[in-house]
Amino acid sequence: MLDTIMPGSAAVVTETIGMFSVWLLGVSMGLTACTVTCLPFMGTWVLGRGGSNRETLTDTGVFLLGRVTAYSLLGGLAGALGMWLTQALSSGIGNAFIGTASIGAGIWLLLPARRKALCGAAKRGAGTPPFLLGLSLSLTPCAPLASLLAVCALSGGTLSGAGYGLMFGLGAALTPLLLLLPLLNLFGARMRESQPWLTKWIRMGAALVLMLIGIRRLWLI
């Protein structure tokens, strides 16, 4: 509905729909659609990586940082470009980014350096796949995102649009993934403790799943 509002009413819209309202919109998505969309990617990543509880929480935080960053950038672009951005996302470009990020995460799990638990380079690079997954999954068209972009487009500028996007992203960061991912990691850790031979196969299986999901996303373009 917001995209049908006349440009002259932009000031009224942005005054009526404040930052708190946009934050609540983000919360509503983070508690519902975000979990359904993101769990197959991050859940598989967490199981495949097999890190400690601290590493899992770090990966989750980096993933959410990627989402907040993406929404802030999208909000700024919508404020500068208007509703054109919504049409661009509807073209399927989001699937290209998601597919590439998912395939990249799967490849990372198979890297020889990953098998060396004490390899500093591998640990430093571990945050890249979750960040890229969070960034790319934020490009999935949905009703809350379309509403956000409509508000940003009517906000009148890049900075105000980025502000709305930031608040939306902070709301979306309140997600059940903060609980579900550590639980999945605990489940995987117990499996590895009871059956050490499964460690290699869990990692390879997770890598394969991530790459297949990525290929499917690319197929949808």
mmCIF file of the C-alpha atoms, coordinates in Angstrom:
data_MODEL
# 
_entry.id   MODEL 
# 
loop_
_atom_site.group_PDB 
_atom_site.id 
_atom_site.type_symbol 
_atom_site.label_atom_id 
_atom_site.label_alt_id 
_atom_site.label_comp_id 
_atom_site.label_asym_id 
_atom_site.label_entity_id 
_atom_site.label_seq_id 
_atom_site.pdbx_PDB_ins_code 
_atom_site.Cartn_x 
_atom_site.Cartn_y 
_atom_site.Cartn_z 
_atom_site.occupancy 
_atom_site.B_iso_or_equiv 
_atom_site.pdbx_formal_charge 
_atom_site.auth_seq_id 
_atom_site.auth_comp_id 
_atom_site.auth_asym_id 
_atom_site.auth_atom_id 
_atom_site.pdbx_PDB_model_num 
ATOM 1   C CA . MET A 1 1   ? 0.000  0.000   0.000   1.00 0.00 ? 1   MET A CA 1 
ATOM 2   C CA . LEU A 1 2   ? 2.848  2.355   0.728   1.00 0.00 ? 2   LEU A CA 1 
ATOM 3   C CA . ASP A 1 3   ? 4.033  2.334   -2.842  1.00 0.00 ? 3   ASP A CA 1 
ATOM 4   C CA . THR A 1 4   ? 0.743  3.866   -3.963  1.00 0.00 ? 4   THR A CA 1 
ATOM 5   C CA . ILE A 1 5   ? 1.139  6.976   -1.803  1.00 0.00 ? 5   ILE A CA 1 
ATOM 6   C CA . MET A 1 6   ? 1.727  10.179  -3.755  1.00 0.00 ? 6   MET A CA 1 
ATOM 7   C CA . PRO A 1 7   ? 5.246  11.656  -3.482  1.00 0.00 ? 7   PRO A CA 1 
ATOM 8   C CA . GLY A 1 8   ? 3.810  14.840  -1.938  1.00 0.00 ? 8   GLY A CA 1 
ATOM 9   C CA . SER A 1 9   ? 2.714  12.891  1.121   1.00 0.00 ? 9   SER A CA 1 
ATOM 10  C CA . ALA A 1 10  ? 6.212  11.547  1.851   1.00 0.00 ? 10  ALA A CA 1 
ATOM 11  C CA . ALA A 1 11  ? 6.677  13.803  4.860   1.00 0.00 ? 11  ALA A CA 1 
ATOM 12  C CA . VAL A 1 12  ? 3.361  12.674  6.353   1.00 0.00 ? 12  VAL A CA 1 
ATOM 13  C CA . VAL A 1 13  ? 4.246  9.007   5.837   1.00 0.00 ? 13  VAL A CA 1 
ATOM 14  C CA . THR A 1 14  ? 7.692  9.258   7.421   1.00 0.00 ? 14  THR A CA 1 
ATOM 15  C CA . GLU A 1 15  ? 6.320  11.190  10.390  1.00 0.00 ? 15  GLU A CA 1 
ATOM 16  C CA . THR A 1 16  ? 3.504  8.680   10.917  1.00 0.00 ? 16  THR A CA 1 
ATOM 17  C CA . ILE A 1 17  ? 5.756  5.637   10.515  1.00 0.00 ? 17  ILE A CA 1 
ATOM 18  C CA . GLY A 1 18  ? 8.517  6.303   13.024  1.00 0.00 ? 18  GLY A CA 1 
ATOM 19  C CA . MET A 1 19  ? 11.713 4.419   13.764  1.00 0.00 ? 19  MET A CA 1 
ATOM 20  C CA . PHE A 1 20  ? 10.020 2.373   16.481  1.00 0.00 ? 20  PHE A CA 1 
ATOM 21  C CA . SER A 1 21  ? 7.337  1.190   14.049  1.00 0.00 ? 21  SER A CA 1 
ATOM 22  C CA . VAL A 1 22  ? 10.007 0.118   11.579  1.00 0.00 ? 22  VAL A CA 1 
ATOM 23  C CA . TRP A 1 23  ? 11.863 -1.679  14.388  1.00 0.00 ? 23  TRP A CA 1 
ATOM 24  C CA . LEU A 1 24  ? 8.669  -3.553  15.295  1.00 0.00 ? 24  LEU A CA 1 
ATOM 25  C CA . LEU A 1 25  ? 8.265  -4.506  11.632  1.00 0.00 ? 25  LEU A CA 1 
ATOM 26  C CA . GLY A 1 26  ? 11.768 -5.973  11.747  1.00 0.00 ? 26  GLY A CA 1 
ATOM 27  C CA . VAL A 1 27  ? 10.980 -7.849  14.968  1.00 0.00 ? 27  VAL A CA 1 
ATOM 28  C CA . SER A 1 28  ? 7.866  -9.363  13.398  1.00 0.00 ? 28  SER A CA 1 
ATOM 29  C CA . MET A 1 29  ? 9.965  -10.694 10.533  1.00 0.00 ? 29  MET A CA 1 
ATOM 30  C CA . GLY A 1 30  ? 12.842 -11.831 12.715  1.00 0.00 ? 30  GLY A CA 1 
ATOM 31  C CA . LEU A 1 31  ? 10.533 -13.955 14.849  1.00 0.00 ? 31  LEU A CA 1 
ATOM 32  C CA . THR A 1 32  ? 8.829  -15.618 11.873  1.00 0.00 ? 32  THR A CA 1 
ATOM 33  C CA . ALA A 1 33  ? 10.036 -15.498 8.276   1.00 0.00 ? 33  ALA A CA 1 
ATOM 34  C CA . CYS A 1 34  ? 13.675 -14.949 9.180   1.00 0.00 ? 34  CYS A CA 1 
ATOM 35  C CA . THR A 1 35  ? 13.907 -18.230 11.078  1.00 0.00 ? 35  THR A CA 1 
ATOM 36  C CA . VAL A 1 36  ? 12.199 -20.261 8.358   1.00 0.00 ? 36  VAL A CA 1 
ATOM 37  C CA . THR A 1 37  ? 14.373 -18.784 5.614   1.00 0.00 ? 37  THR A CA 1 
ATOM 38  C CA . CYS A 1 38  ? 17.721 -18.746 7.375   1.00 0.00 ? 38  CYS A CA 1 
ATOM 39  C CA . LEU A 1 39  ? 17.722 -21.941 9.456   1.00 0.00 ? 39  LEU A CA 1 
ATOM 40  C CA . PRO A 1 40  ? 18.460 -24.326 6.524   1.00 0.00 ? 40  PRO A CA 1 
ATOM 41  C CA . PHE A 1 41  ? 21.565 -22.284 5.686   1.00 0.00 ? 41  PHE A CA 1 
ATOM 42  C CA . MET A 1 42  ? 22.958 -21.411 9.112   1.00 0.00 ? 42  MET A CA 1 
ATOM 43  C CA . GLY A 1 43  ? 21.797 -24.637 10.733  1.00 0.00 ? 43  GLY A CA 1 
ATOM 44  C CA . THR A 1 44  ? 23.691 -26.636 8.125   1.00 0.00 ? 44  THR A CA 1 
ATOM 45  C CA . TRP A 1 45  ? 26.721 -24.376 8.496   1.00 0.00 ? 45  TRP A CA 1 
ATOM 46  C CA . VAL A 1 46  ? 26.821 -24.796 12.283  1.00 0.00 ? 46  VAL A CA 1 
ATOM 47  C CA . LEU A 1 47  ? 26.516 -28.588 12.067  1.00 0.00 ? 47  LEU A CA 1 
ATOM 48  C CA . GLY A 1 48  ? 29.198 -28.790 9.408   1.00 0.00 ? 48  GLY A CA 1 
ATOM 49  C CA . ARG A 1 49  ? 31.667 -26.495 11.097  1.00 0.00 ? 49  ARG A CA 1 
ATOM 50  C CA . GLY A 1 50  ? 31.482 -28.272 14.429  1.00 0.00 ? 50  GLY A CA 1 
ATOM 51  C CA . GLY A 1 51  ? 32.930 -25.368 16.389  1.00 0.00 ? 51  GLY A CA 1 
ATOM 52  C CA . SER A 1 52  ? 32.751 -24.587 20.078  1.00 0.00 ? 52  SER A CA 1 
ATOM 53  C CA . ASN A 1 53  ? 29.778 -22.872 21.699  1.00 0.00 ? 53  ASN A CA 1 
ATOM 54  C CA . ARG A 1 54  ? 31.678 -19.593 21.594  1.00 0.00 ? 54  ARG A CA 1 
ATOM 55  C CA . GLU A 1 55  ? 32.421 -20.008 17.894  1.00 0.00 ? 55  GLU A CA 1 
ATOM 56  C CA . THR A 1 56  ? 28.769 -20.798 17.206  1.00 0.00 ? 56  THR A CA 1 
ATOM 57  C CA . LEU A 1 57  ? 27.625 -17.648 19.007  1.00 0.00 ? 57  LEU A CA 1 
ATOM 58  C CA . THR A 1 58  ? 30.252 -15.662 17.117  1.00 0.00 ? 58  THR A CA 1 
ATOM 59  C CA . ASP A 1 59  ? 29.074 -17.083 13.782  1.00 0.00 ? 59  ASP A CA 1 
ATOM 60  C CA . THR A 1 60  ? 25.475 -16.260 14.701  1.00 0.00 ? 60  THR A CA 1 
ATOM 61  C CA . GLY A 1 61  ? 26.440 -12.713 15.610  1.00 0.00 ? 61  GLY A CA 1 
ATOM 62  C CA . VAL A 1 62  ? 28.409 -12.263 12.390  1.00 0.00 ? 62  VAL A CA 1 
ATOM 63  C CA . PHE A 1 63  ? 25.466 -13.648 10.415  1.00 0.00 ? 63  PHE A CA 1 
ATOM 64  C CA . LEU A 1 64  ? 23.095 -11.145 12.043  1.00 0.00 ? 64  LEU A CA 1 
ATOM 65  C CA . LEU A 1 65  ? 25.628 -8.374  11.439  1.00 0.00 ? 65  LEU A CA 1 
ATOM 66  C CA . GLY A 1 66  ? 25.482 -9.250  7.757   1.00 0.00 ? 66  GLY A CA 1 
ATOM 67  C CA . ARG A 1 67  ? 21.702 -8.897  7.825   1.00 0.00 ? 67  ARG A CA 1 
ATOM 68  C CA . VAL A 1 68  ? 21.782 -5.559  9.624   1.00 0.00 ? 68  VAL A CA 1 
ATOM 69  C CA . THR A 1 69  ? 24.415 -4.305  7.179   1.00 0.00 ? 69  THR A CA 1 
ATOM 70  C CA . ALA A 1 70  ? 22.322 -5.411  4.201   1.00 0.00 ? 70  ALA A CA 1 
ATOM 71  C CA . TYR A 1 71  ? 19.136 -3.745  5.446   1.00 0.00 ? 71  TYR A CA 1 
ATOM 72  C CA . SER A 1 72  ? 21.013 -0.526  6.175   1.00 0.00 ? 72  SER A CA 1 
ATOM 73  C CA . LEU A 1 73  ? 22.471 -0.506  2.662   1.00 0.00 ? 73  LEU A CA 1 
ATOM 74  C CA . LEU A 1 74  ? 19.122 -1.391  1.084   1.00 0.00 ? 74  LEU A CA 1 
ATOM 75  C CA . GLY A 1 75  ? 17.415 1.367   3.047   1.00 0.00 ? 75  GLY A CA 1 
ATOM 76  C CA . GLY A 1 76  ? 19.985 3.900   1.908   1.00 0.00 ? 76  GLY A CA 1 
ATOM 77  C CA . LEU A 1 77  ? 19.699 2.806   -1.700  1.00 0.00 ? 77  LEU A CA 1 
ATOM 78  C CA . ALA A 1 78  ? 15.906 2.914   -1.547  1.00 0.00 ? 78  ALA A CA 1 
ATOM 79  C CA . GLY A 1 79  ? 16.075 6.430   -0.121  1.00 0.00 ? 79  GLY A CA 1 
ATOM 80  C CA . ALA A 1 80  ? 18.290 7.474   -3.014  1.00 0.00 ? 80  ALA A CA 1 
ATOM 81  C CA . LEU A 1 81  ? 16.749 5.478   -5.877  1.00 0.00 ? 81  LEU A CA 1 
ATOM 82  C CA . GLY A 1 82  ? 13.092 5.153   -4.865  1.00 0.00 ? 82  GLY A CA 1 
ATOM 83  C CA . MET A 1 83  ? 10.906 2.169   -5.665  1.00 0.00 ? 83  MET A CA 1 
ATOM 84  C CA . TRP A 1 84  ? 13.214 1.064   -8.477  1.00 0.00 ? 84  TRP A CA 1 
ATOM 85  C CA . LEU A 1 85  ? 15.130 -1.003  -5.923  1.00 0.00 ? 85  LEU A CA 1 
ATOM 86  C CA . THR A 1 86  ? 12.040 -3.069  -5.085  1.00 0.00 ? 86  THR A CA 1 
ATOM 87  C CA . GLN A 1 87  ? 11.609 -3.922  -8.752  1.00 0.00 ? 87  GLN A CA 1 
ATOM 88  C CA . ALA A 1 88  ? 15.290 -4.863  -9.027  1.00 0.00 ? 88  ALA A CA 1 
ATOM 89  C CA . LEU A 1 89  ? 15.047 -7.275  -6.096  1.00 0.00 ? 89  LEU A CA 1 
ATOM 90  C CA . SER A 1 90  ? 11.918 -8.822  -7.580  1.00 0.00 ? 90  SER A CA 1 
ATOM 91  C CA . SER A 1 91  ? 13.917 -9.727  -10.696 1.00 0.00 ? 91  SER A CA 1 
ATOM 92  C CA . GLY A 1 92  ? 15.659 -12.541 -8.826  1.00 0.00 ? 92  GLY A CA 1 
ATOM 93  C CA . ILE A 1 93  ? 19.031 -10.919 -8.188  1.00 0.00 ? 93  ILE A CA 1 
ATOM 94  C CA . GLY A 1 94  ? 18.763 -11.986 -4.549  1.00 0.00 ? 94  GLY A CA 1 
ATOM 95  C CA . ASN A 1 95  ? 18.847 -15.647 -5.556  1.00 0.00 ? 95  ASN A CA 1 
ATOM 96  C CA . ALA A 1 96  ? 22.137 -15.056 -7.363  1.00 0.00 ? 96  ALA A CA 1 
ATOM 97  C CA . PHE A 1 97  ? 23.761 -13.671 -4.219  1.00 0.00 ? 97  PHE A CA 1 
ATOM 98  C CA . ILE A 1 98  ? 22.247 -16.341 -1.963  1.00 0.00 ? 98  ILE A CA 1 
ATOM 99  C CA . GLY A 1 99  ? 23.295 -19.151 -4.282  1.00 0.00 ? 99  GLY A CA 1 
ATOM 100 C CA . THR A 1 100 ? 26.856 -17.871 -4.553  1.00 0.00 ? 100 THR A CA 1 
ATOM 101 C CA . ALA A 1 101 ? 27.195 -17.361 -0.794  1.00 0.00 ? 101 ALA A CA 1 
ATOM 102 C CA . SER A 1 102 ? 25.798 -20.820 -0.026  1.00 0.00 ? 102 SER A CA 1 
ATOM 103 C CA . ILE A 1 103 ? 28.116 -22.552 -2.487  1.00 0.00 ? 103 ILE A CA 1 
ATOM 104 C CA . GLY A 1 104 ? 31.038 -20.583 -1.073  1.00 0.00 ? 104 GLY A CA 1 
ATOM 105 C CA . ALA A 1 105 ? 30.168 -21.687 2.472   1.00 0.00 ? 105 ALA A CA 1 
ATOM 106 C CA . GLY A 1 106 ? 30.028 -25.315 1.331   1.00 0.00 ? 106 GLY A CA 1 
ATOM 107 C CA . ILE A 1 107 ? 33.433 -25.030 -0.356  1.00 0.00 ? 107 ILE A CA 1 
ATOM 108 C CA . TRP A 1 108 ? 34.906 -23.477 2.794   1.00 0.00 ? 108 TRP A CA 1 
ATOM 109 C CA . LEU A 1 109 ? 33.876 -26.547 4.797   1.00 0.00 ? 109 LEU A CA 1 
ATOM 110 C CA . LEU A 1 110 ? 35.806 -28.723 2.360   1.00 0.00 ? 110 LEU A CA 1 
ATOM 111 C CA . LEU A 1 111 ? 39.006 -26.667 2.335   1.00 0.00 ? 111 LEU A CA 1 
ATOM 112 C CA . PRO A 1 112 ? 42.072 -28.642 3.494   1.00 0.00 ? 112 PRO A CA 1 
ATOM 113 C CA . ALA A 1 113 ? 42.964 -25.762 5.835   1.00 0.00 ? 113 ALA A CA 1 
ATOM 114 C CA . ARG A 1 114 ? 39.655 -26.290 7.641   1.00 0.00 ? 114 ARG A CA 1 
ATOM 115 C CA . ARG A 1 115 ? 40.784 -29.698 8.812   1.00 0.00 ? 115 ARG A CA 1 
ATOM 116 C CA . LYS A 1 116 ? 43.630 -28.203 10.799  1.00 0.00 ? 116 LYS A CA 1 
ATOM 117 C CA . ALA A 1 117 ? 41.922 -27.099 13.974  1.00 0.00 ? 117 ALA A CA 1 
ATOM 118 C CA . LEU A 1 118 ? 44.891 -24.989 15.072  1.00 0.00 ? 118 LEU A CA 1 
ATOM 119 C CA . CYS A 1 119 ? 45.287 -23.191 11.755  1.00 0.00 ? 119 CYS A CA 1 
ATOM 120 C CA . GLY A 1 120 ? 45.031 -19.466 12.490  1.00 0.00 ? 120 GLY A CA 1 
ATOM 121 C CA . ALA A 1 121 ? 44.186 -18.549 8.916   1.00 0.00 ? 121 ALA A CA 1 
ATOM 122 C CA . ALA A 1 122 ? 41.250 -20.947 8.866   1.00 0.00 ? 122 ALA A CA 1 
ATOM 123 C CA . LYS A 1 123 ? 39.853 -19.512 12.100  1.00 0.00 ? 123 LYS A CA 1 
ATOM 124 C CA . ARG A 1 124 ? 40.208 -15.926 10.892  1.00 0.00 ? 124 ARG A CA 1 
ATOM 125 C CA . GLY A 1 125 ? 38.401 -16.731 7.671   1.00 0.00 ? 125 GLY A CA 1 
ATOM 126 C CA . ALA A 1 126 ? 35.563 -18.601 9.361   1.00 0.00 ? 126 ALA A CA 1 
ATOM 127 C CA . GLY A 1 127 ? 33.484 -15.460 9.820   1.00 0.00 ? 127 GLY A CA 1 
ATOM 128 C CA . THR A 1 128 ? 33.263 -14.682 6.118   1.00 0.00 ? 128 THR A CA 1 
ATOM 129 C CA . PRO A 1 129 ? 30.683 -17.353 5.098   1.00 0.00 ? 129 PRO A CA 1 
ATOM 130 C CA . PRO A 1 130 ? 28.176 -16.457 7.873   1.00 0.00 ? 130 PRO A CA 1 
ATOM 131 C CA . PHE A 1 131 ? 28.488 -12.738 7.086   1.00 0.00 ? 131 PHE A CA 1 
ATOM 132 C CA . LEU A 1 132 ? 27.929 -13.310 3.365   1.00 0.00 ? 132 LEU A CA 1 
ATOM 133 C CA . LEU A 1 133 ? 24.995 -15.627 4.077   1.00 0.00 ? 133 LEU A CA 1 
ATOM 134 C CA . GLY A 1 134 ? 23.391 -12.993 6.289   1.00 0.00 ? 134 GLY A CA 1 
ATOM 135 C CA . LEU A 1 135 ? 24.027 -10.279 3.726   1.00 0.00 ? 135 LEU A CA 1 
ATOM 136 C CA . SER A 1 136 ? 22.645 -12.255 0.797   1.00 0.00 ? 136 SER A CA 1 
ATOM 137 C CA . LEU A 1 137 ? 19.615 -13.740 2.594   1.00 0.00 ? 137 LEU A CA 1 
ATOM 138 C CA . SER A 1 138 ? 18.457 -10.192 3.341   1.00 0.00 ? 138 SER A CA 1 
ATOM 139 C CA . LEU A 1 139 ? 17.892 -9.719  -0.390  1.00 0.00 ? 139 LEU A CA 1 
ATOM 140 C CA . THR A 1 140 ? 14.989 -12.177 -0.430  1.00 0.00 ? 140 THR A CA 1 
ATOM 141 C CA . PRO A 1 141 ? 11.798 -10.320 -1.487  1.00 0.00 ? 141 PRO A CA 1 
ATOM 142 C CA . CYS A 1 142 ? 9.046  -10.453 1.136   1.00 0.00 ? 142 CYS A CA 1 
ATOM 143 C CA . ALA A 1 143 ? 6.183  -8.281  2.356   1.00 0.00 ? 143 ALA A CA 1 
ATOM 144 C CA . PRO A 1 144 ? 8.063  -6.749  5.351   1.00 0.00 ? 144 PRO A CA 1 
ATOM 145 C CA . LEU A 1 145 ? 11.061 -5.901  3.163   1.00 0.00 ? 145 LEU A CA 1 
ATOM 146 C CA . ALA A 1 146 ? 8.808  -4.350  0.510   1.00 0.00 ? 146 ALA A CA 1 
ATOM 147 C CA . SER A 1 147 ? 7.157  -2.219  3.215   1.00 0.00 ? 147 SER A CA 1 
ATOM 148 C CA . LEU A 1 148 ? 10.552 -1.141  4.520   1.00 0.00 ? 148 LEU A CA 1 
ATOM 149 C CA . LEU A 1 149 ? 11.778 -0.147  1.076   1.00 0.00 ? 149 LEU A CA 1 
ATOM 150 C CA . ALA A 1 150 ? 8.569  1.794   0.447   1.00 0.00 ? 150 ALA A CA 1 
ATOM 151 C CA . VAL A 1 151 ? 9.083  3.781   3.642   1.00 0.00 ? 151 VAL A CA 1 
ATOM 152 C CA . CYS A 1 152 ? 12.751 4.369   2.781   1.00 0.00 ? 152 CYS A CA 1 
ATOM 153 C CA . ALA A 1 153 ? 11.852 5.474   -0.737  1.00 0.00 ? 153 ALA A CA 1 
ATOM 154 C CA . LEU A 1 154 ? 9.468  8.067   0.715   1.00 0.00 ? 154 LEU A CA 1 
ATOM 155 C CA . SER A 1 155 ? 11.926 9.178   3.398   1.00 0.00 ? 155 SER A CA 1 
ATOM 156 C CA . GLY A 1 156 ? 13.557 11.650  1.052   1.00 0.00 ? 156 GLY A CA 1 
ATOM 157 C CA . GLY A 1 157 ? 17.213 10.762  1.249   1.00 0.00 ? 157 GLY A CA 1 
ATOM 158 C CA . THR A 1 158 ? 19.999 8.216   1.594   1.00 0.00 ? 158 THR A CA 1 
ATOM 159 C CA . LEU A 1 159 ? 20.786 8.842   5.271   1.00 0.00 ? 159 LEU A CA 1 
ATOM 160 C CA . SER A 1 160 ? 17.184 8.713   6.441   1.00 0.00 ? 160 SER A CA 1 
ATOM 161 C CA . GLY A 1 161 ? 16.600 5.563   4.380   1.00 0.00 ? 161 GLY A CA 1 
ATOM 162 C CA . ALA A 1 162 ? 19.707 3.964   5.880   1.00 0.00 ? 162 ALA A CA 1 
ATOM 163 C CA . GLY A 1 163 ? 18.420 4.858   9.355   1.00 0.00 ? 163 GLY A CA 1 
ATOM 164 C CA . TYR A 1 164 ? 15.134 3.088   8.715   1.00 0.00 ? 164 TYR A CA 1 
ATOM 165 C CA . GLY A 1 165 ? 17.030 0.110   7.312   1.00 0.00 ? 165 GLY A CA 1 
ATOM 166 C CA . LEU A 1 166 ? 19.269 -0.015  10.373  1.00 0.00 ? 166 LEU A CA 1 
ATOM 167 C CA . MET A 1 167 ? 16.318 -0.014  12.767  1.00 0.00 ? 167 MET A CA 1 
ATOM 168 C CA . PHE A 1 168 ? 14.586 -2.711  10.727  1.00 0.00 ? 168 PHE A CA 1 
ATOM 169 C CA . GLY A 1 169 ? 17.740 -4.821  10.795  1.00 0.00 ? 169 GLY A CA 1 
ATOM 170 C CA . LEU A 1 170 ? 18.154 -4.435  14.555  1.00 0.00 ? 170 LEU A CA 1 
ATOM 171 C CA . GLY A 1 171 ? 14.572 -5.619  14.988  1.00 0.00 ? 171 GLY A CA 1 
ATOM 172 C CA . ALA A 1 172 ? 15.115 -8.576  12.658  1.00 0.00 ? 172 ALA A CA 1 
ATOM 173 C CA . ALA A 1 173 ? 18.196 -9.530  14.708  1.00 0.00 ? 173 ALA A CA 1 
ATOM 174 C CA . LEU A 1 174 ? 15.856 -10.616 17.522  1.00 0.00 ? 174 LEU A CA 1 
ATOM 175 C CA . THR A 1 175 ? 15.387 -14.087 16.136  1.00 0.00 ? 175 THR A CA 1 
ATOM 176 C CA . PRO A 1 176 ? 14.989 -17.622 17.566  1.00 0.00 ? 176 PRO A CA 1 
ATOM 177 C CA . LEU A 1 177 ? 18.196 -18.467 15.698  1.00 0.00 ? 177 LEU A CA 1 
ATOM 178 C CA . LEU A 1 178 ? 20.038 -17.116 18.739  1.00 0.00 ? 178 LEU A CA 1 
ATOM 179 C CA . LEU A 1 179 ? 18.735 -20.171 20.607  1.00 0.00 ? 179 LEU A CA 1 
ATOM 180 C CA . LEU A 1 180 ? 18.296 -22.720 17.832  1.00 0.00 ? 180 LEU A CA 1 
ATOM 181 C CA . LEU A 1 181 ? 21.822 -22.541 16.411  1.00 0.00 ? 181 LEU A CA 1 
ATOM 182 C CA . PRO A 1 182 ? 23.609 -23.210 19.734  1.00 0.00 ? 182 PRO A CA 1 
ATOM 183 C CA . LEU A 1 183 ? 21.218 -26.130 20.321  1.00 0.00 ? 183 LEU A CA 1 
ATOM 184 C CA . LEU A 1 184 ? 22.048 -27.558 16.901  1.00 0.00 ? 184 LEU A CA 1 
ATOM 185 C CA . ASN A 1 185 ? 25.739 -27.169 17.630  1.00 0.00 ? 185 ASN A CA 1 
ATOM 186 C CA . LEU A 1 186 ? 25.294 -29.007 20.937  1.00 0.00 ? 186 LEU A CA 1 
ATOM 187 C CA . PHE A 1 187 ? 23.463 -31.802 19.126  1.00 0.00 ? 187 PHE A CA 1 
ATOM 188 C CA . GLY A 1 188 ? 26.286 -32.094 16.587  1.00 0.00 ? 188 GLY A CA 1 
ATOM 189 C CA . ALA A 1 189 ? 28.944 -32.055 19.300  1.00 0.00 ? 189 ALA A CA 1 
ATOM 190 C CA . ARG A 1 190 ? 27.286 -34.947 21.127  1.00 0.00 ? 190 ARG A CA 1 
ATOM 191 C CA . MET A 1 191 ? 27.067 -36.933 17.915  1.00 0.00 ? 191 MET A CA 1 
ATOM 192 C CA . ARG A 1 192 ? 30.781 -36.413 17.327  1.00 0.00 ? 192 ARG A CA 1 
ATOM 193 C CA . GLU A 1 193 ? 31.646 -37.393 20.888  1.00 0.00 ? 193 GLU A CA 1 
ATOM 194 C CA . SER A 1 194 ? 29.653 -40.610 20.748  1.00 0.00 ? 194 SER A CA 1 
ATOM 195 C CA . GLN A 1 195 ? 30.655 -41.482 17.175  1.00 0.00 ? 195 GLN A CA 1 
ATOM 196 C CA . PRO A 1 196 ? 33.979 -39.770 16.306  1.00 0.00 ? 196 PRO A CA 1 
ATOM 197 C CA . TRP A 1 197 ? 34.015 -41.334 12.851  1.00 0.00 ? 197 TRP A CA 1 
ATOM 198 C CA . LEU A 1 198 ? 30.970 -39.216 11.966  1.00 0.00 ? 198 LEU A CA 1 
ATOM 199 C CA . THR A 1 199 ? 32.958 -35.963 12.176  1.00 0.00 ? 199 THR A CA 1 
ATOM 200 C CA . LYS A 1 200 ? 34.257 -36.141 8.629   1.00 0.00 ? 200 LYS A CA 1 
ATOM 201 C CA . TRP A 1 201 ? 30.941 -37.255 7.159   1.00 0.00 ? 201 TRP A CA 1 
ATOM 202 C CA . ILE A 1 202 ? 28.925 -34.584 8.955   1.00 0.00 ? 202 ILE A CA 1 
ATOM 203 C CA . ARG A 1 203 ? 31.239 -31.903 7.591   1.00 0.00 ? 203 ARG A CA 1 
ATOM 204 C CA . MET A 1 204 ? 31.156 -33.303 4.067   1.00 0.00 ? 204 MET A CA 1 
ATOM 205 C CA . GLY A 1 205 ? 27.399 -33.809 4.194   1.00 0.00 ? 205 GLY A CA 1 
ATOM 206 C CA . ALA A 1 206 ? 26.823 -30.243 5.371   1.00 0.00 ? 206 ALA A CA 1 
ATOM 207 C CA . ALA A 1 207 ? 29.091 -28.927 2.620   1.00 0.00 ? 207 ALA A CA 1 
ATOM 208 C CA . LEU A 1 208 ? 27.165 -30.898 0.016   1.00 0.00 ? 208 LEU A CA 1 
ATOM 209 C CA . VAL A 1 209 ? 23.809 -29.655 1.319   1.00 0.00 ? 209 VAL A CA 1 
ATOM 210 C CA . LEU A 1 210 ? 24.953 -26.018 1.250   1.00 0.00 ? 210 LEU A CA 1 
ATOM 211 C CA . MET A 1 211 ? 26.234 -26.364 -2.308  1.00 0.00 ? 211 MET A CA 1 
ATOM 212 C CA . LEU A 1 212 ? 23.046 -28.083 -3.484  1.00 0.00 ? 212 LEU A CA 1 
ATOM 213 C CA . ILE A 1 213 ? 20.896 -25.373 -1.890  1.00 0.00 ? 213 ILE A CA 1 
ATOM 214 C CA . GLY A 1 214 ? 23.076 -22.774 -3.573  1.00 0.00 ? 214 GLY A CA 1 
ATOM 215 C CA . ILE A 1 215 ? 22.786 -24.447 -6.964  1.00 0.00 ? 215 ILE A CA 1 
ATOM 216 C CA . ARG A 1 216 ? 19.007 -24.608 -6.562  1.00 0.00 ? 216 ARG A CA 1 
ATOM 217 C CA . ARG A 1 217 ? 18.912 -20.875 -5.809  1.00 0.00 ? 217 ARG A CA 1 
ATOM 218 C CA . LEU A 1 218 ? 20.952 -20.126 -8.908  1.00 0.00 ? 218 LEU A CA 1 
ATOM 219 C CA . TRP A 1 219 ? 18.596 -22.338 -10.911 1.00 0.00 ? 219 TRP A CA 1 
ATOM 220 C CA . LEU A 1 220 ? 15.680 -20.124 -9.862  1.00 0.00 ? 220 LEU A CA 1 
ATOM 221 C CA . ILE A 1 221 ? 17.163 -17.025 -11.513 1.00 0.00 ? 221 ILE A CA 1 
# 
